[in-house]
Structures are given as structure tokens and as C-alpha cells.
Amino acid sequence: MVYACVGYCESSAFPSRYSVLVASNFTHNITSASRCCTISSDTKIKVRLDCPRGRHHNDIEILTARACRCDMCRKSRY
């Protein structure tokens, strides 16, 4: 079995502080605090890939989630 982390995490948005408004030339009027469901612990497992018509088999190692948590959102995913 291969596991991934998906689910609901609390996020919020609120009016930016005055210092943020000044620093952004009054273009950043909303500040958000977002959290995403991400892998907190992983493990490697071996997976066998069966090709069509039984020509050959490949065994590869991939990461699978052991545990998940709500954490800072990042651009890249696992």
C-alpha cells in the first residue's frame, strides 16, 4: 500500500497590519495564514511495476507517508 497525506487544515485571512500595508505600498491589504496537510514521517517501500504483455518487471523504491500533520504550505508537493 502507498499512502499520501490529504485532508482539511485550518486556514484564515485577515486585514493586514499597517506596517505590512506601508511595506507593500498599500497593495497587500489581506494577510493569510494557511496550513496544508503534509507528510511528517515517511518510509521507503519497494513496488513492482509489471509491464504489458509480461515483457519485464521493474522493482523501484518510493516514499510513502507514515504520518501526516497540518504544517506550513509549500509550493512543491511530495
PDB file of N, CA, C and O in Angstrom:
ATOM      1  N   MET A   1       0.836  -1.187   0.000  1.00  0.00           N
ATOM      2  CA  MET A   1       0.000   0.000   0.000  1.00  0.00           C
ATOM      3  C   MET A   1       0.877   1.245   0.000  1.00  0.00           C
ATOM      4  O   MET A   1       1.920   1.296   0.652  1.00  0.00           O
ATOM      5  N   VAL A   2       0.423   2.254  -0.754  1.00  0.00           N
ATOM      6  CA  VAL A   2       1.093   3.548  -0.789  1.00  0.00           C
ATOM      7  C   VAL A   2       0.138   4.567  -0.177  1.00  0.00           C
ATOM      8  O   VAL A   2      -1.040   4.609  -0.531  1.00  0.00           O
ATOM      9  N   TYR A   3       0.642   5.383   0.737  1.00  0.00           N
ATOM     10  CA  TYR A   3      -0.197   6.350   1.429  1.00  0.00           C
ATOM     11  C   TYR A   3       0.237   7.777   1.097  1.00  0.00           C
ATOM     12  O   TYR A   3       1.421   8.048   0.898  1.00  0.00           O
ATOM     13  N   ALA A   4      -0.732   8.677   1.042  1.00  0.00           N
ATOM     14  CA  ALA A   4      -0.483  10.099   0.817  1.00  0.00           C
ATOM     15  C   ALA A   4      -1.184  10.886   1.921  1.00  0.00           C
ATOM     16  O   ALA A   4      -2.040  10.354   2.628  1.00  0.00           O
ATOM     17  N   CYS A   5      -0.821  12.133   2.058  1.00  0.00           N
ATOM     18  CA  CYS A   5      -1.450  12.998   3.053  1.00  0.00           C
ATOM     19  C   CYS A   5      -2.368  13.988   2.342  1.00  0.00           C
ATOM     20  O   CYS A   5      -1.920  14.805   1.538  1.00  0.00           O
ATOM     21  N   VAL A   6      -3.639  13.902   2.649  1.00  0.00           N
ATOM     22  CA  VAL A   6      -4.626  14.840   2.133  1.00  0.00           C
ATOM     23  C   VAL A   6      -5.637  15.080   3.240  1.00  0.00           C
ATOM     24  O   VAL A   6      -5.844  14.222   4.097  1.00  0.00           O
ATOM     25  N   GLY A   7      -6.253  16.227   3.222  1.00  0.00           N
ATOM     26  CA  GLY A   7      -7.256  16.465   4.241  1.00  0.00           C
ATOM     27  C   GLY A   7      -7.428  17.934   4.538  1.00  0.00           C
ATOM     28  O   GLY A   7      -6.920  18.791   3.815  1.00  0.00           O
ATOM     29  N   TYR A   8      -8.138  18.216   5.594  1.00  0.00           N
ATOM     30  CA  TYR A   8      -8.545  19.560   5.964  1.00  0.00           C
ATOM     31  C   TYR A   8      -7.627  20.122   7.051  1.00  0.00           C
ATOM     32  O   TYR A   8      -7.394  19.463   8.064  1.00  0.00           O
ATOM     33  N   CYS A   9      -7.114  21.313   6.852  1.00  0.00           N
ATOM     34  CA  CYS A   9      -6.358  22.046   7.864  1.00  0.00           C
ATOM     35  C   CYS A   9      -6.922  23.463   7.948  1.00  0.00           C
ATOM     36  O   CYS A   9      -7.357  24.028   6.945  1.00  0.00           O
ATOM     37  N   GLU A  10      -6.908  24.028   9.148  1.00  0.00           N
ATOM     38  CA  GLU A  10      -7.428  25.382   9.346  1.00  0.00           C
ATOM     39  C   GLU A  10      -6.569  26.411   8.621  1.00  0.00           C
ATOM     40  O   GLU A  10      -5.341  26.343   8.665  1.00  0.00           O
ATOM     41  N   SER A  11      -7.208  27.348   7.963  1.00  0.00           N
ATOM     42  CA  SER A  11      -6.552  28.490   7.343  1.00  0.00           C
ATOM     43  C   SER A  11      -7.397  29.720   7.631  1.00  0.00           C
ATOM     44  O   SER A  11      -8.597  29.616   7.887  1.00  0.00           O
ATOM     45  N   SER A  12      -6.764  30.883   7.589  1.00  0.00           N
ATOM     46  CA  SER A  12      -7.525  32.105   7.858  1.00  0.00           C
ATOM     47  C   SER A  12      -6.954  33.269   7.053  1.00  0.00           C
ATOM     48  O   SER A  12      -5.826  33.215   6.564  1.00  0.00           O
ATOM     49  N   ALA A  13      -7.747  34.303   6.931  1.00  0.00           N
ATOM     50  CA  ALA A  13      -7.321  35.530   6.266  1.00  0.00           C
ATOM     51  C   ALA A  13      -7.844  36.705   7.092  1.00  0.00           C
ATOM     52  O   ALA A  13      -8.936  36.645   7.657  1.00  0.00           O
ATOM     53  N   PHE A  14      -7.051  37.769   7.152  1.00  0.00           N
ATOM     54  CA  PHE A  14      -7.430  38.920   7.963  1.00  0.00           C
ATOM     55  C   PHE A  14      -6.808  40.177   7.360  1.00  0.00           C
ATOM     56  O   PHE A  14      -5.856  40.084   6.584  1.00  0.00           O
ATOM     57  N   PRO A  15      -7.335  41.349   7.708  1.00  0.00           N
ATOM     58  CA  PRO A  15      -6.755  42.592   7.190  1.00  0.00           C
ATOM     59  C   PRO A  15      -5.292  42.730   7.621  1.00  0.00           C
ATOM     60  O   PRO A  15      -4.946  42.432   8.764  1.00  0.00           O
ATOM     61  N   SER A  16      -4.452  43.177   6.714  1.00  0.00           N
ATOM     62  CA  SER A  16      -3.024  43.332   7.012  1.00  0.00           C
ATOM     63  C   SER A  16      -2.793  44.461   8.011  1.00  0.00           C
ATOM     64  O   SER A  16      -3.549  45.431   8.059  1.00  0.00           O
ATOM     65  N   ARG A  17      -1.735  44.317   8.807  1.00  0.00           N
ATOM     66  CA  ARG A  17      -1.334  45.384   9.729  1.00  0.00           C
ATOM     67  C   ARG A  17      -0.845  46.587   8.921  1.00  0.00           C
ATOM     68  O   ARG A  17      -0.466  46.468   7.756  1.00  0.00           O
ATOM     69  N   TYR A  18      -0.867  47.726   9.566  1.00  0.00           N
ATOM     70  CA  TYR A  18      -0.461  48.953   8.885  1.00  0.00           C
ATOM     71  C   TYR A  18       0.981  48.855   8.366  1.00  0.00           C
ATOM     72  O   TYR A  18       1.272  49.340   7.273  1.00  0.00           O
ATOM     73  N   SER A  19       1.873  48.244   9.126  1.00  0.00           N
ATOM     74  CA  SER A  19       3.278  48.123   8.700  1.00  0.00           C
ATOM     75  C   SER A  19       3.395  47.288   7.421  1.00  0.00           C
ATOM     76  O   SER A  19       4.248  47.564   6.578  1.00  0.00           O
ATOM     77  N   VAL A  20       2.547  46.278   7.276  1.00  0.00           N
ATOM     78  CA  VAL A  20       2.539  45.455   6.054  1.00  0.00           C
ATOM     79  C   VAL A  20       2.018  46.291   4.888  1.00  0.00           C
ATOM     80  O   VAL A  20       2.565  46.231   3.787  1.00  0.00           O
ATOM     81  N   LEU A  21       0.969  47.067   5.127  1.00  0.00           N
ATOM     82  CA  LEU A  21       0.432  47.948   4.082  1.00  0.00           C
ATOM     83  C   LEU A  21       1.491  48.925   3.583  1.00  0.00           C
ATOM     84  O   LEU A  21       1.656  49.105   2.377  1.00  0.00           O
ATOM     85  N   VAL A  22       2.208  49.554   4.512  1.00  0.00           N
ATOM     86  CA  VAL A  22       3.240  50.520   4.136  1.00  0.00           C
ATOM     87  C   VAL A  22       4.352  49.823   3.353  1.00  0.00           C
ATOM     88  O   VAL A  22       4.784  50.323   2.314  1.00  0.00           O
ATOM     89  N   ALA A  23       4.816  48.671   3.845  1.00  0.00           N
ATOM     90  CA  ALA A  23       5.912  47.950   3.189  1.00  0.00           C
ATOM     91  C   ALA A  23       5.530  47.485   1.784  1.00  0.00           C
ATOM     92  O   ALA A  23       6.394  47.361   0.915  1.00  0.00           O
ATOM     93  N   SER A  24       4.238  47.227   1.559  1.00  0.00           N
ATOM     94  CA  SER A  24       3.797  46.751   0.244  1.00  0.00           C
ATOM     95  C   SER A  24       3.228  47.874  -0.617  1.00  0.00           C
ATOM     96  O   SER A  24       2.617  47.613  -1.653  1.00  0.00           O
ATOM     97  N   ASN A  25       3.424  49.110  -0.196  1.00  0.00           N
ATOM     98  CA  ASN A  25       2.875  50.260  -0.922  1.00  0.00           C
ATOM     99  C   ASN A  25       1.348  50.158  -1.031  1.00  0.00           C
ATOM    100  O   ASN A  25       0.759  50.526  -2.048  1.00  0.00           O
ATOM    101  N   PHE A  26       0.736  49.663   0.013  1.00  0.00           N
ATOM    102  CA  PHE A  26      -0.718  49.523   0.144  1.00  0.00           C
ATOM    103  C   PHE A  26      -1.341  48.590  -0.900  1.00  0.00           C
ATOM    104  O   PHE A  26      -2.490  48.777  -1.298  1.00  0.00           O
ATOM    105  N   THR A  27      -0.577  47.590  -1.339  1.00  0.00           N
ATOM    106  CA  THR A  27      -1.117  46.605  -2.283  1.00  0.00           C
ATOM    107  C   THR A  27      -1.428  45.267  -1.615  1.00  0.00           C
ATOM    108  O   THR A  27      -2.152  44.448  -2.181  1.00  0.00           O
ATOM    109  N   HIS A  28      -0.891  45.039  -0.424  1.00  0.00           N
ATOM    110  CA  HIS A  28      -1.088  43.760   0.278  1.00  0.00           C
ATOM    111  C   HIS A  28      -2.053  44.007   1.447  1.00  0.00           C
ATOM    112  O   HIS A  28      -1.629  44.078   2.601  1.00  0.00           O
ATOM    113  N   ASN A  29      -3.342  44.136   1.143  1.00  0.00           N
ATOM    114  CA  ASN A  29      -4.303  44.508   2.183  1.00  0.00           C
ATOM    115  C   ASN A  29      -4.909  43.324   2.928  1.00  0.00           C
ATOM    116  O   ASN A  29      -5.590  43.519   3.935  1.00  0.00           O
ATOM    117  N   ILE A  30      -4.678  42.110   2.457  1.00  0.00           N
ATOM    118  CA  ILE A  30      -5.154  40.914   3.143  1.00  0.00           C
ATOM    119  C   ILE A  30      -3.960  40.004   3.426  1.00  0.00           C
ATOM    120  O   ILE A  30      -3.160  39.728   2.532  1.00  0.00           O
ATOM    121  N   THR A  31      -3.843  39.546   4.650  1.00  0.00           N
ATOM    122  CA  THR A  31      -2.797  38.598   5.035  1.00  0.00           C
ATOM    123  C   THR A  31      -3.463  37.260   5.314  1.00  0.00           C
ATOM    124  O   THR A  31      -4.497  37.198   5.980  1.00  0.00           O
ATOM    125  N   SER A  32      -2.873  36.202   4.806  1.00  0.00           N
ATOM    126  CA  SER A  32      -3.443  34.877   5.053  1.00  0.00           C
ATOM    127  C   SER A  32      -2.460  34.019   5.828  1.00  0.00           C
ATOM    128  O   SER A  32      -1.244  34.157   5.694  1.00  0.00           O
ATOM    129  N   ALA A  33      -3.008  33.139   6.631  1.00  0.00           N
ATOM    130  CA  ALA A  33      -2.229  32.160   7.382  1.00  0.00           C
ATOM    131  C   ALA A  33      -2.779  30.797   6.982  1.00  0.00           C
ATOM    132  O   ALA A  33      -3.840  30.378   7.443  1.00  0.00           O
ATOM    133  N   SER A  34      -2.046  30.127   6.128  1.00  0.00           N
ATOM    134  CA  SER A  34      -2.537  28.857   5.587  1.00  0.00           C
ATOM    135  C   SER A  34      -1.708  27.696   6.096  1.00  0.00           C
ATOM    136  O   SER A  34      -0.496  27.805   6.282  1.00  0.00           O
ATOM    137  N   ARG A  35      -2.391  26.578   6.316  1.00  0.00           N
ATOM    138  CA  ARG A  35      -1.715  25.345   6.717  1.00  0.00           C
ATOM    139  C   ARG A  35      -2.226  24.232   5.821  1.00  0.00           C
ATOM    140  O   ARG A  35      -3.417  24.167   5.518  1.00  0.00           O
ATOM    141  N   CYS A  36      -1.327  23.357   5.398  1.00  0.00           N
ATOM    142  CA  CYS A  36      -1.663  22.259   4.493  1.00  0.00           C
ATOM    143  C   CYS A  36      -1.347  20.919   5.149  1.00  0.00           C
ATOM    144  O   CYS A  36      -0.472  20.826   6.010  1.00  0.00           O
ATOM    145  N   CYS A  37      -2.060  19.903   4.737  1.00  0.00           N
ATOM    146  CA  CYS A  37      -1.821  18.548   5.230  1.00  0.00           C
ATOM    147  C   CYS A  37      -0.581  18.000   4.514  1.00  0.00           C
ATOM    148  O   CYS A  37      -0.594  17.813   3.298  1.00  0.00           O
ATOM    149  N   THR A  38       0.489  17.743   5.278  1.00  0.00           N
ATOM    150  CA  THR A  38       1.751  17.300   4.693  1.00  0.00           C
ATOM    151  C   THR A  38       2.292  16.075   5.429  1.00  0.00           C
ATOM    152  O   THR A  38       1.848  15.746   6.528  1.00  0.00           O
ATOM    153  N   ILE A  39       3.245  15.420   4.809  1.00  0.00           N
ATOM    154  CA  ILE A  39       3.877  14.241   5.414  1.00  0.00           C
ATOM    155  C   ILE A  39       4.793  14.683   6.553  1.00  0.00           C
ATOM    156  O   ILE A  39       5.653  15.542   6.359  1.00  0.00           O
ATOM    157  N   SER A  40       4.615  14.108   7.726  1.00  0.00           N
ATOM    158  CA  SER A  40       5.508  14.393   8.850  1.00  0.00           C
ATOM    159  C   SER A  40       6.490  13.249   9.074  1.00  0.00           C
ATOM    160  O   SER A  40       7.533  13.434   9.701  1.00  0.00           O
ATOM    161  N   SER A  41       6.157  12.077   8.564  1.00  0.00           N
ATOM    162  CA  SER A  41       7.043  10.918   8.669  1.00  0.00           C
ATOM    163  C   SER A  41       6.798  10.037   7.447  1.00  0.00           C
ATOM    164  O   SER A  41       5.652   9.809   7.059  1.00  0.00           O
ATOM    165  N   ASP A  42       7.876   9.545   6.845  1.00  0.00           N
ATOM    166  CA  ASP A  42       7.723   8.705   5.660  1.00  0.00           C
ATOM    167  C   ASP A  42       8.594   7.461   5.765  1.00  0.00           C
ATOM    168  O   ASP A  42       9.420   7.341   6.669  1.00  0.00           O
ATOM    169  N   THR A  43       8.404   6.559   4.851  1.00  0.00           N
ATOM    170  CA  THR A  43       9.209   5.354   4.779  1.00  0.00           C
ATOM    171  C   THR A  43       9.314   4.928   3.325  1.00  0.00           C
ATOM    172  O   THR A  43       8.447   5.245   2.511  1.00  0.00           O
ATOM    173  N   LYS A  44      10.375   4.211   3.005  1.00  0.00           N
ATOM    174  CA  LYS A  44      10.547   3.706   1.640  1.00  0.00           C
ATOM    175  C   LYS A  44       9.930   2.322   1.539  1.00  0.00           C
ATOM    176  O   LYS A  44      10.062   1.500   2.446  1.00  0.00           O
ATOM    177  N   ILE A  45       9.256   2.075   0.424  1.00  0.00           N
ATOM    178  CA  ILE A  45       8.735   0.738   0.144  1.00  0.00           C
ATOM    179  C   ILE A  45       9.139   0.344  -1.268  1.00  0.00           C
ATOM    180  O   ILE A  45       9.367   1.198  -2.125  1.00  0.00           O
ATOM    181  N   LYS A  46       9.223  -0.947  -1.495  1.00  0.00           N
ATOM    182  CA  LYS A  46       9.518  -1.449  -2.833  1.00  0.00           C
ATOM    183  C   LYS A  46       8.217  -1.763  -3.539  1.00  0.00           C
ATOM    184  O   LYS A  46       7.301  -2.352  -2.964  1.00  0.00           O
ATOM    185  N   VAL A  47       8.151  -1.355  -4.804  1.00  0.00           N
ATOM    186  CA  VAL A  47       6.962  -1.570  -5.625  1.00  0.00           C
ATOM    187  C   VAL A  47       7.401  -2.256  -6.906  1.00  0.00           C
ATOM    188  O   VAL A  47       8.406  -1.876  -7.507  1.00  0.00           O
ATOM    189  N   ARG A  48       6.653  -3.264  -7.325  1.00  0.00           N
ATOM    190  CA  ARG A  48       6.952  -3.950  -8.577  1.00  0.00           C
ATOM    191  C   ARG A  48       6.062  -3.393  -9.672  1.00  0.00           C
ATOM    192  O   ARG A  48       4.838  -3.367  -9.543  1.00  0.00           O
ATOM    193  N   LEU A  49       6.685  -2.952 -10.743  1.00  0.00           N
ATOM    194  CA  LEU A  49       5.962  -2.456 -11.905  1.00  0.00           C
ATOM    195  C   LEU A  49       5.898  -3.564 -12.941  1.00  0.00           C
ATOM    196  O   LEU A  49       6.930  -4.021 -13.433  1.00  0.00           O
ATOM    197  N   ASP A  50       4.712  -3.990 -13.265  1.00  0.00           N
ATOM    198  CA  ASP A  50       4.525  -5.029 -14.283  1.00  0.00           C
ATOM    199  C   ASP A  50       4.214  -4.357 -15.610  1.00  0.00           C
ATOM    200  O   ASP A  50       3.243  -3.610 -15.729  1.00  0.00           O
ATOM    201  N   CYS A  51       5.036  -4.627 -16.590  1.00  0.00           N
ATOM    202  CA  CYS A  51       4.847  -4.044 -17.916  1.00  0.00           C
ATOM    203  C   CYS A  51       3.846  -4.881 -18.717  1.00  0.00           C
ATOM    204  O   CYS A  51       3.660  -6.063 -18.427  1.00  0.00           O
ATOM    205  N   PRO A  52       3.195  -4.275 -19.727  1.00  0.00           N
ATOM    206  CA  PRO A  52       2.230  -5.001 -20.549  1.00  0.00           C
ATOM    207  C   PRO A  52       2.853  -6.218 -21.226  1.00  0.00           C
ATOM    208  O   PRO A  52       4.032  -6.210 -21.579  1.00  0.00           O
ATOM    209  N   ARG A  53       2.067  -7.235 -21.398  1.00  0.00           N
ATOM    210  CA  ARG A  53       2.454  -8.492 -22.047  1.00  0.00           C
ATOM    211  C   ARG A  53       3.575  -9.224 -21.321  1.00  0.00           C
ATOM    212  O   ARG A  53       4.242 -10.074 -21.910  1.00  0.00           O
ATOM    213  N   GLY A  54       3.789  -8.903 -20.047  1.00  0.00           N
ATOM    214  CA  GLY A  54       4.762  -9.639 -19.235  1.00  0.00           C
ATOM    215  C   GLY A  54       6.187  -9.570 -19.719  1.00  0.00           C
ATOM    216  O   GLY A  54       6.975 -10.473 -19.436  1.00  0.00           O
ATOM    217  N   ARG A  55       6.542  -8.534 -20.437  1.00  0.00           N
ATOM    218  CA  ARG A  55       7.884  -8.457 -21.023  1.00  0.00           C
ATOM    219  C   ARG A  55       8.977  -8.343 -19.973  1.00  0.00           C
ATOM    220  O   ARG A  55       9.981  -9.050 -20.062  1.00  0.00           O
ATOM    221  N   HIS A  56       8.817  -7.486 -18.996  1.00  0.00           N
ATOM    222  CA  HIS A  56       9.786  -7.417 -17.906  1.00  0.00           C
ATOM    223  C   HIS A  56       9.137  -6.761 -16.697  1.00  0.00           C
ATOM    224  O   HIS A  56       8.055  -6.180 -16.784  1.00  0.00           O
ATOM    225  N   HIS A  57       9.822  -6.871 -15.575  1.00  0.00           N
ATOM    226  CA  HIS A  57       9.332  -6.319 -14.313  1.00  0.00           C
ATOM    227  C   HIS A  57      10.413  -5.415 -13.746  1.00  0.00           C
ATOM    228  O   HIS A  57      11.601  -5.731 -13.809  1.00  0.00           O
ATOM    229  N   ASN A  58       9.996  -4.307 -13.200  1.00  0.00           N
ATOM    230  CA  ASN A  58      10.925  -3.399 -12.533  1.00  0.00           C
ATOM    231  C   ASN A  58      10.520  -3.256 -11.083  1.00  0.00           C
ATOM    232  O   ASN A  58       9.347  -3.034 -10.783  1.00  0.00           O
ATOM    233  N   ASP A  59      11.470  -3.379 -10.185  1.00  0.00           N
ATOM    234  CA  ASP A  59      11.244  -3.091  -8.779  1.00  0.00           C
ATOM    235  C   ASP A  59      11.847  -1.723  -8.492  1.00  0.00           C
ATOM    236  O   ASP A  59      13.030  -1.493  -8.745  1.00  0.00           O
ATOM    237  N   ILE A  60      11.027  -0.812  -7.960  1.00  0.00           N
ATOM    238  CA  ILE A  60      11.522   0.520  -7.621  1.00  0.00           C
ATOM    239  C   ILE A  60      11.201   0.810  -6.157  1.00  0.00           C
ATOM    240  O   ILE A  60      10.307   0.195  -5.576  1.00  0.00           O
ATOM    241  N   GLU A  61      11.933   1.748  -5.571  1.00  0.00           N
ATOM    242  CA  GLU A  61      11.656   2.200  -4.217  1.00  0.00           C
ATOM    243  C   GLU A  61      11.001   3.572  -4.287  1.00  0.00           C
ATOM    244  O   GLU A  61      11.469   4.455  -5.005  1.00  0.00           O
ATOM    245  N   ILE A  62       9.921   3.746  -3.541  1.00  0.00           N
ATOM    246  CA  ILE A  62       9.238   5.038  -3.472  1.00  0.00           C
ATOM    247  C   ILE A  62       8.961   5.375  -2.014  1.00  0.00           C
ATOM    248  O   ILE A  62       8.996   4.504  -1.145  1.00  0.00           O
ATOM    249  N   LEU A  63       8.686   6.644  -1.760  1.00  0.00           N
ATOM    250  CA  LEU A  63       8.319   7.074  -0.411  1.00  0.00           C
ATOM    251  C   LEU A  63       6.813   6.976  -0.230  1.00  0.00           C
ATOM    252  O   LEU A  63       6.043   7.272  -1.144  1.00  0.00           O
ATOM    253  N   THR A  64       6.409   6.559   0.947  1.00  0.00           N
ATOM    254  CA  THR A  64       5.002   6.529   1.314  1.00  0.00           C
ATOM    255  C   THR A  64       4.860   7.185   2.693  1.00  0.00           C
ATOM    256  O   THR A  64       5.770   7.103   3.517  1.00  0.00           O
ATOM    257  N   ALA A  65       3.740   7.822   2.934  1.00  0.00           N
ATOM    258  CA  ALA A  65       3.526   8.520   4.203  1.00  0.00           C
ATOM    259  C   ALA A  65       3.302   7.523   5.334  1.00  0.00           C
ATOM    260  O   ALA A  65       2.553   6.558   5.182  1.00  0.00           O
ATOM    261  N   ARG A  66       3.957   7.765   6.469  1.00  0.00           N
ATOM    262  CA  ARG A  66       3.681   7.005   7.695  1.00  0.00           C
ATOM    263  C   ARG A  66       2.799   7.813   8.631  1.00  0.00           C
ATOM    264  O   ARG A  66       1.995   7.258   9.380  1.00  0.00           O
ATOM    265  N   ALA A  67       2.958   9.150   8.579  1.00  0.00           N
ATOM    266  CA  ALA A  67       2.162  10.034   9.436  1.00  0.00           C
ATOM    267  C   ALA A  67       1.997  11.381   8.733  1.00  0.00           C
ATOM    268  O   ALA A  67       2.842  11.785   7.934  1.00  0.00           O
ATOM    269  N   CYS A  68       0.901  12.067   9.041  1.00  0.00           N
ATOM    270  CA  CYS A  68       0.591  13.362   8.434  1.00  0.00           C
ATOM    271  C   CYS A  68       0.367  14.392   9.530  1.00  0.00           C
ATOM    272  O   CYS A  68       0.083  14.044  10.676  1.00  0.00           O
ATOM    273  N   ARG A  69       0.499  15.686   9.160  1.00  0.00           N
ATOM    274  CA  ARG A  69       0.193  16.773  10.099  1.00  0.00           C
ATOM    275  C   ARG A  69      -0.133  18.035   9.309  1.00  0.00           C
ATOM    276  O   ARG A  69       0.211  18.151   8.133  1.00  0.00           O
ATOM    277  N   CYS A  70      -0.788  18.961   9.956  1.00  0.00           N
ATOM    278  CA  CYS A  70      -1.024  20.273   9.364  1.00  0.00           C
ATOM    279  C   CYS A  70       0.226  21.106   9.596  1.00  0.00           C
ATOM    280  O   CYS A  70       0.683  21.256  10.729  1.00  0.00           O
ATOM    281  N   ASP A  71       0.775  21.649   8.513  1.00  0.00           N
ATOM    282  CA  ASP A  71       2.029  22.385   8.589  1.00  0.00           C
ATOM    283  C   ASP A  71       1.999  23.516   7.565  1.00  0.00           C
ATOM    284  O   ASP A  71       1.034  23.650   6.814  1.00  0.00           O
ATOM    285  N   MET A  72       3.042  24.318   7.535  1.00  0.00           N
ATOM    286  CA  MET A  72       3.135  25.421   6.587  1.00  0.00           C
ATOM    287  C   MET A  72       2.979  24.899   5.146  1.00  0.00           C
ATOM    288  O   MET A  72       3.563  23.877   4.785  1.00  0.00           O
ATOM    289  N   CYS A  73       2.198  25.601   4.341  1.00  0.00           N
ATOM    290  CA  CYS A  73       2.017  25.222   2.939  1.00  0.00           C
ATOM    291  C   CYS A  73       3.282  25.552   2.152  1.00  0.00           C
ATOM    292  O   CYS A  73       3.916  26.583   2.381  1.00  0.00           O
ATOM    293  N   ARG A  74       3.636  24.678   1.235  1.00  0.00           N
ATOM    294  CA  ARG A  74       4.800  24.883   0.378  1.00  0.00           C
ATOM    295  C   ARG A  74       4.364  24.749  -1.058  1.00  0.00           C
ATOM    296  O   ARG A  74       3.354  24.109  -1.349  1.00  0.00           O
ATOM    297  N   LYS A  75       5.127  25.356  -1.970  1.00  0.00           N
ATOM    298  CA  LYS A  75       4.792  25.260  -3.393  1.00  0.00           C
ATOM    299  C   LYS A  75       4.939  23.845  -3.903  1.00  0.00           C
ATOM    300  O   LYS A  75       4.064  23.356  -4.616  1.00  0.00           O
ATOM    301  N   SER A  76       6.035  23.169  -3.553  1.00  0.00           N
ATOM    302  CA  SER A  76       6.272  21.820  -4.090  1.00  0.00           C
ATOM    303  C   SER A  76       5.526  20.794  -3.248  1.00  0.00           C
ATOM    304  O   SER A  76       5.336  20.976  -2.046  1.00  0.00           O
ATOM    305  N   ARG A  77       5.116  19.737  -3.888  1.00  0.00           N
ATOM    306  CA  ARG A  77       4.451  18.613  -3.233  1.00  0.00           C
ATOM    307  C   ARG A  77       5.359  17.407  -3.275  1.00  0.00           C
ATOM    308  O   ARG A  77       6.370  17.411  -3.978  1.00  0.00           O
ATOM    309  N   TYR A  78       5.011  16.383  -2.534  1.00  0.00           N
ATOM    310  CA  TYR A  78       5.824  15.172  -2.499  1.00  0.00           C
ATOM    311  C   TYR A  78       5.614  14.351  -3.745  1.00  0.00           C
ATOM    312  O   TYR A  78       6.219  13.289  -3.893  1.00  0.00           O
TER     313      TYR A  78
END
